[in-house]
Amino acid sequence: MADRDAFDSEAGSLGASPDAVQFRFREDDMAGDATVTVDAFLAQSDASAVRIEPGDDTRELLPHLARLTLVEVNFPSFGDGRGYSAARILREEGYRGELRAVGDIGVDQLSHMRRCGFDAFAPERPLGEADAERALATWDNVYQHAVDTKLGAWRTIAQKRHGAGA
Amino acid sequence: MYRYDNYDQAMVDARVEEFRDQTRRRLDGSLSEDQFKPLRLMNGLYLQLHAYMLRVAIPYGTLNSRQLIALGDIADKYDRGYGHFTTRQNLQYNWVKLANAPEILADLAKVEMHAIQTSGNCIRNISSDHFAGAAADELVDPRPYAELLRQWSSFHPEFTYLPRKFKIAVIAAEKDRAAMRLHDIGIQIVERDGEIGARFFVGGGMGRTPMIAPMIREFVPLDQLVTYAEACLRVYNRYGRRDNKYKARIKILVHELGAEEYTRQVEEEFAHLLKVGVEPPREELERIKGFFTEPPFEDGPKQVDRSDPDFALWLRNNTHRHKHDCYVSAVISLKPVGGIPGDASGEQMRLMARLAKEYSFDELRIMHTQNVVLPHVRIADLPALWTALDEAGLGASNMDTIEDMIACPGLDYCSLANARSIPLAQRISERFDAAGKTEKLGELKLKISGCINACGHHHAGHIGILGVDRKGVENYQLSLGGSEAEDVSLAKITGPGFTEDGVIEAVEKVTDVYLERKEGEERFLDTYRRIGMEPFKEALYG
């Protein structure tokens, strides 16, 4: 993961509270705001944190991205992959605040979640740190575009094959 | 054919190490079976009735002799000396030990193979026309597009936990030899005003609720192919049903929304993704195409001595017209009379590999009908090839006949099955062969599934058989009139089901109706379409 610099940081150390964030890959201070549901968020004007559930339409948040500092995406079950699309959409639309995966998250989901733009993880069962570190370092290269390649830190295999102009 | 570079190899090697670590954690108890299951499934490892089954990916059904030799060696070393070719042009080992799985994956990686995404709710191995790059009737070789999509879909971070499994087929001929419209996404490479592009069909499938995919986009320019596929998948990932496993395939979403509304949502997402920019550089497609250039064909005889009637029959049934008129594609039938459809021994695999090297520019294909193709055989070499095949028990001249059945593993192996498929297939081929009826019936696609999940494609059979459980007894439903080809249609059930003996009688009866009523060169399917279900029902239940 050596050339993941702009998206990576040394800040990914074990966190404790709030919300039992175990891994965080951001330099800024953790937002301590209580998160609210998407419906509640859309109904009030001052909240700066929101929690997306699998059935929510992430795009409803797009007009309000500027005031958001924390978006939690809940995975009630790791097999429900809607949150991966939610994360990518937010990043594709320019959201740069904390994007935190919460819920049923295992070490084997971490690398894909990172690629989709998550930069904080609050698993409901704490993960083995060595296993998580190994899982995050699984891939030296990636085939397809995702949030990481779009932020400029990473390039796809095809881009590497065809040089700078590709 | 496609060869890995260091990047492709590193991806597969990384996956072997990852799975070795996951297996270690399962064996030491730090992963529960529930947690391990989706991970082993992503690597093609299923827990079946009696043992683990490992499914190996054969991308778009193409492989070389070195790879097939490795598959044969694995069959001997880690299985019981057999492998089973599948309807996704893959290979399954039915008797694998969990502790050996990482070693098998490591052996596969040495020959640029893997079991990645051969199961689980992700994008599965992409299938294609088994005569790709050889068929006289193709527009272009569809495999470069399949390879581009293979790379895009491998370890896709957004689409690894889809509502359900996802299957893509790519063809480039009007004739559909890949059941393209019975896929989640079927892509036909087409030409429009001198430009090559992709036609998208979305929402087909078999299973409990068979559906034929509607066309949702007539022409996607090639430099937007991956972007369009990504849009199709994203709409599915966000809105596909997750409340009911049996309604989770994309066909249900497309059906419930309506093709028009689904298409509208895809187009919206497509417009967004075009702005994001997810398409690989165009040079990548050109690089891939470089691996699929024509072998150095040479002129030679266009005819061969057909005085041996057995050889003449094999020639007629098991060869296909090649784009070079001094060559043919030759089909090696894995449907010997009374055999297990799609099975090959380690020894047979090594022999087929040797023949591919000698006679077919080192290339083989797996057909979705569970046979093997040598795509480029000189017509002059056919007698020698046939003799070698025949000596090895691989010379059956029954392609597309009633003996060339697709049958799922059924209750002999599968934990989902309600009824056995293999013994039924064996008995039917023995019976029709003994009666000398196979040839008279001509093209007749019989497909057998041992449960409603339809792995044996019974919905698409000219004759389909579905095994069900009827008060604890195996029972078989008969259906007629399906096709997976360009004249795609779904078979209709004839009426009440039959016992095992009864369904064999029933197949006999419907074929008799065909022989009596057939006009001219009609196939069974044509006669059925002309005269309808009634005469067949009458013969069965009248």
HADDOCK unambig.tbl for C-alpha pairs under 7 A between the chains (distance, minus, plus):
assign (segid A and resid 79 and name CA) (segid B and resid 161 and name CA) 5.47 0.50 0.50
assign (segid A and resid 80 and name CA) (segid B and resid 161 and name CA) 6.06 0.50 0.50
assign (segid A and resid 81 and name CA) (segid B and resid 161 and name CA) 4.53 0.50 0.50
assign (segid A and resid 81 and name CA) (segid B and resid 162 and name CA) 5.82 0.50 0.50
assign (segid A and resid 82 and name CA) (segid B and resid 237 and name CA) 5.98 0.50 0.50
assign (segid A and resid 82 and name CA) (segid B and resid 238 and name CA) 5.36 0.50 0.50
assign (segid A and resid 84 and name CA) (segid B and resid 158 and name CA) 5.16 0.50 0.50
assign (segid A and resid 85 and name CA) (segid B and resid 158 and name CA) 6.02 0.50 0.50
assign (segid A and resid 85 and name CA) (segid B and resid 234 and name CA) 6.84 0.50 0.50
assign (segid A and resid 85 and name CA) (segid B and resid 238 and name CA) 6.83 0.50 0.50
assign (segid A and resid 92 and name CA) (segid B and resid 276 and name CA) 6.68 0.50 0.50
assign (segid A and resid 112 and name CA) (segid B and resid 157 and name CA) 4.44 0.50 0.50
assign (segid A and resid 113 and name CA) (segid B and resid 157 and name CA) 6.97 0.50 0.50
assign (segid A and resid 115 and name CA) (segid B and resid 157 and name CA) 6.35 0.50 0.50
assign (segid A and resid 116 and name CA) (segid B and resid 157 and name CA) 6.54 0.50 0.50
assign (segid A and resid 116 and name CA) (segid B and resid 158 and name CA) 6.67 0.50 0.50
assign (segid A and resid 138 and name CA) (segid B and resid 14 and name CA) 6.31 0.50 0.50
assign (segid A and resid 138 and name CA) (segid B and resid 18 and name CA) 6.83 0.50 0.50
assign (segid A and resid 139 and name CA) (segid B and resid 14 and name CA) 6.71 0.50 0.50
assign (segid A and resid 143 and name CA) (segid B and resid 151 and name CA) 5.90 0.50 0.50
assign (segid A and resid 143 and name CA) (segid B and resid 152 and name CA) 5.91 0.50 0.50
assign (segid A and resid 144 and name CA) (segid B and resid 152 and name CA) 5.22 0.50 0.50
assign (segid A and resid 144 and name CA) (segid B and resid 156 and name CA) 6.92 0.50 0.50
assign (segid A and resid 145 and name CA) (segid B and resid 278 and name CA) 5.31 0.50 0.50
assign (segid A and resid 157 and name CA) (segid B and resid 7 and name CA) 6.88 0.50 0.50
assign (segid A and resid 158 and name CA) (segid B and resid 280 and name CA) 6.29 0.50 0.50
assign (segid A and resid 158 and name CA) (segid B and resid 281 and name CA) 6.78 0.50 0.50
assign (segid A and resid 158 and name CA) (segid B and resid 284 and name CA) 6.11 0.50 0.50
assign (segid A and resid 159 and name CA) (segid B and resid 281 and name CA) 6.80 0.50 0.50
assign (segid A and resid 162 and name CA) (segid B and resid 283 and name CA) 6.91 0.50 0.50
assign (segid A and resid 166 and name CA) (segid B and resid 281 and name CA) 5.45 0.50 0.50
